[in-house]
Amino acid sequence: MVSGREDARAGQGAERDAGRGGQGRARTPAIELHDAQVRLGGRTIWSGVEVAAGHGELIAVLGPNGAGKSTLLQVLLGAVPLSRGTATVLGSPPGARDARIGFLPQRRVFDSGTRIRGIDIVRLGLDGSRWGMPVPGAARLSARARARAARVSELIEMVGAREYANRPIDECSGGEQQRLLIAQALAHRPELLLLDEPLDGLDLTNQAAVTALVKAIATERNVTVLLVAHDVNPLLPHLDRVIYLAGGRAAVGTPSEVITSPTLSALYGVDVEVLRTGSGRMVVVGAPEAPHAHGRRHPLADGAHGAGAGG
């Protein structure tokens, strides 16, 4: 559910694209949802969702556990159908443009002793459907192999992973692993990047670094990024807008428009208070977890959540 003010802001990305294109016409939004509803297992996850995401925007998807944040990404990938309403992704129905979408699922855990290197993780983004590891020296044998090797090198440079790209992946820190996995998701030069909890399990320093990296990708390469997060605070300096899912509905707008006591109280259907600490962090007090919560929860004090906390 989106107010008129939020509808107007939703078109700003498209207006920005018109200026980039120099044609005086707005490009089709990267993502459009109209009166969208999802039902799974006989119950409504969310309904009445209205979103128009412009090219090059960084948008956080927030809300409590079980609110349907990851489900939204699955809808955009064409893996979960809408039960009502319409969705377009890069101008086509969901699933039709997956080759132009980069997707990073919830964080993988690499077993101790996994000897595959960071560079191999990135390379899988280009040839993950092929069997076996690359033959040593193969990049010298064909123009195509050289081009692929050059693209892998470019991706590693793009995410700042040159220093550790040749280490076994299990010897890389959590932040280093996430950078390599983001590089993998960027392999085919996507126009849309969907990141499901990429900051989960990272310390504050790495959360800030990964967020800055993602913002740079969105801005410099005009890639639309939807990022599912537990906590909006590490993202605040970089966000264009948020999609806040709760109570089966959604609010869309800038963080200052959406993460407010009146807006969240309306979404949750109970009194919710949004506080700011002396350091500027946002804290949501009184927001209940969804009764159908799933997945791991953050160890937060009862009734107090980092703004957007949930799974």
N, C-alpha and C positions, 0 to 999 in steps of 0.2 A: 504494500500500500504506500503510495508516494504522493506527496503534496504537490500543488502546482509549482511551488518554488523549486522543489526537487526535480520536477519534470523539466523546468527551464534549465536547471544546471546540468541535467543529464545530456542536453544537447550541446553543451559547451565544447566537448571533445570533438564533435562533428564540425562545429564552427572553426575550431583550430585546424582541423584537417583541410577545410576549404582554403584557408590561407596558405597552407603548405602546398596544396595542389595548384594554386594560382589560377583556378578556373572560375572562381566566384560561386561555386556550388558546393554544398556540404556533401561529404562522402557519406555513404551508408555507415551507420554505427557498426563497430566491431561486433557488438552483442546487443540484441534486442529481445526483451521478454515483455509480453503483453498479457495481462490477466492470467499469468501462469500459475498452474496448480499441479502438485505432485501428490499422488496417493500411492502408498506402499503397504501391503499387508492389510488392506481394508481400512486404513486410517489416513487422514490428510496430513502430510508433512508441512506443507505451506501452500498458500493460495493467494490470489490477487496480487502477485508480484509483478512490478513494473520496473524494468531496467533498460537504460540505453547507454551503453559504454562507448566512449569515443576512442579513436586510435591514439595510442601513446599514453593512455591513462593508467595509473597505478591505483587499484581499488582493493581494499581489504574486505573480506567476507567474515563477519563477526557474528557471535551469538552463543547461547549456552549449548551444553552437550545435547545432542539429539535434535537440534533445531533444523538440520538439513543443509549444513554448509557444504559438506562433501557431496551431498546429493545434487546441489546446484552445479558443481563441476561436472558430475556425471551426466546431467541433463545437457550441458553444453557440448559434451563429447558424443552425445547420441546414445549413451549406454542406458539411460533411464528416460522413458517417454513422459511427456506431459499428459495429465488426464484432462486438462482444460487449458485453453489459451494457446498462444503461439510463441515460438522461439526462432530466431535466426542467428546464425553465427557466421561472421564474415560474408554476409549477404545470402546465405544458403541455409537449408534446414540443418539442425544438429547432426553431426556424423558425416556430412557431405564434404567437409573441408578439413578433415582431421590431419591431412598432410601438411596443413599450414598452421597446426596447433602444436605447441610444445607442452607436455604434461609431466609434472613431477609429483608422483603419489606421495602418500605419507612416508616419513623418513624410513629408509631401509636400515637394517642392522647388519653390518658385515661381521661375520664370525672371525674370532681371533685365528690367525693363521691363513686368512684369505690372501693369496699371493698375487692376485690380479692387480695390475698397477692402475694408478689414477688415469694415465693416458689411455689405457684399454677401456676404462669405464666411459670416457668421452667418446672413444671410437665406436663403441656399441650404439651410440646415437645415430651413426651413419650406416653401419652395416650389422646391426644387431640381429637381423634375420638370417645372416650367413653363419655357417657352421665353422667352428674352430678359431684359433688365434691367427693373426696375420703372420705370413712367412717372413722371416728376417730378410731385409733387403728388397722386399717385394715392391716398395714404393719407387724403386729405380726402374722397374720393369715396364711400366705403362704410364701413359699420360693420365689416365683415370686414377690410378693408384697414387700418383704424385699429387693430383688435385685433392684427393681425400686426405692425404697426409698433411697437405698445406692447410686444409680446413680444420683438422684436429688441432694443429699448432695455433691457428688463429683463435679457436675457441678457448684454448688453454690460456692464451695471452689475454683474451677478453675478460675472463673471470679472475685474472691475477693468480693463476695456479702454476706458473712456470717452475717455481722453486721446488714443488713437491709432486709434480705430475708423474715422475718416474718411480715414486715410492709405492710399495704395496698399499692398497687402499686401507687395510686394517691398521697401518702405521700413521695414517692421516688423522688429524683431529676432526671433531664433528663439523666445525666450520669449514675446514678444508674439504671434507667429503661433500658438503652441500654445494660448495662452489663447483666441484667437479660434476656433480649431478645436474646442476643448472646448466653447465656447459653442454652436457649430453642432451638436455631438453632443447637447447638452442641449435642443435646440429643442422637442422634443415631450414634455418632462417625463418622461424615461425612469425606470423603476424599477431598471434594470440598465445600467451603463456599462462597456463593454469598451474598454480603451486599450492599443494595441499599440505599445510602446516610445515613450511620449510624452516621455520625458526624453532620448532619443537625440540627440546633437549639441548639447545645451545645456550652458552652463557651470554650475559648481556653484551659483552664486547663483540662476540661473533654475531649476535642478533643484529646489532647496529651495522656491522660490516656487510652482512648478507643483504640487509634491507637497502643500504646505500647502493650496493651492486645492482639489485633488482631495479631500483629507481633509475639508475644510469642507463640500463638496458631499455627501459620503457621510453625515456626521454630521447636518448641519442639514436635509437633504432626504430622509434615509432611503433613499439610493440605494446599492445594492450596487455596488462597483467592483472589477473585476479589472484589474490593471495589469501588463503584461509589462515586465520590466526586465532590463537587463544587470547592474546593480549594486544591491544592496539598501541600501547605505549611505545614500543621500539619503532613503530611505523609512523608515528605522528608527524615527524619532521618532513616526511616524504610523500604522504598520501595525497591523492587528489580527492577521492571520495571513499565512502564505506557503504557496504550493503549489510545491514544489521537484521538478522533473522531471529525472531522470537515469537512465541505464542501463535505460530502458524502464519505469521505475516512478515512483512519486510518494510524497513525504512531505508531510504537511499538519499545520500547527500554528503556534504562535507562532514568531517568529524564534529565540528562545532555545532552543526545543525542537528545531527542525529544523536550523538552521545550526550543527551541532556535529560534531566529528570522528567520533564513532561513527555518527551518522545518515548523514552524507554518505559515509563509507567504505562503509557497507552499500549505499547507492544505487549508487555508482560501481563497487563491487566491487574497489576498490584502497584502499590507505591514504591517507587525506586528512586534512590537519590544518587546523583553523580557528584563526586567530590574531586577536588584537585589538591594534591599534596603540595608542600612547600617547594618541592623539586619540579613541579609541573605535571607529575603523573596523574592520570585519571583513574579513579576507583569507583566502581559501581557497587552500591550497598543496597541489599534487599532483593536483588534479582534472583528468582528461584531457578534451579536447574529444571530442565524439561523432564516430565515424569517418565519419558521413554528414553532417558539418557543412555548413551552407549559409549564404549571406548574408554581410554584412560582419562582420568581427571587430574587437574593440577592440584597440589596440596595447598588449597587456599583456606583461609579462615572462614567459618560458617557465616554466610550472609554477606561476605565481602569478596569482590572479584576485581582483578585487573580488568579494566574496561574491555569488554568483548570476550571475556574468558569463557571457555567452553570447548566441547570437542565435536 
